[in-house]
């Protein structure tokens, strides 16, 4: 036994204590333009994903209406398809976790389950 490790209950070794971190987007500072505007747009108007989704949809509609074809349009279609697939995978997993949690809540606290789901007795 190491005598210097006796009574380490209140001691935190380096890099072992509580960790808090601000995960708000801090990459705005590295962008050209005005970081405050970028932050405002992304947090209050539309995320980058929402902006790109709207542009992707617009490009695909315009390409279809104008009869534009080619590898560039095919690439945008591929990206849009893969984004939709990724969203479906993630939302499916979220749904499964929510259903599991609700079943566990129902078993542990039926009243709380009814309160959340509106289920009748």
Phi, psi and omega in degrees: 000146179266113185296334181282351178262003178292140179059058177260017184301323183256010182256135176249122177291159179306138180064020181242359184274188178299144181237128172232143182211135174282117182255018175292150184302117179252001181282356180298330182296332182274354183276154171284162184094203183252111183305324180297322178291315179303314180298315180299314181297311185291326183270337185239342182253294181201136177293167177300322178298317178296318179296313180294323177298316179296317179294319178299313178301317181296316179299315182292321177295314180297318179298318179294313182294327183265358179071025181279131178227167177142176185295329180294316179293319177299322179293318178296319177298318180298314180299314180300319179296316181292325176296315179299319178296317179297317178299318180296319178298313183293314181293326175297316179295319178297317179298315180300316179295321179295316179298318178298315180297320180293321176297317179295319178296318180300319179290322184276323185210081183305324181294317177296321178299313179298320180298320181284323188260346184075012181292148178271160178294000000 
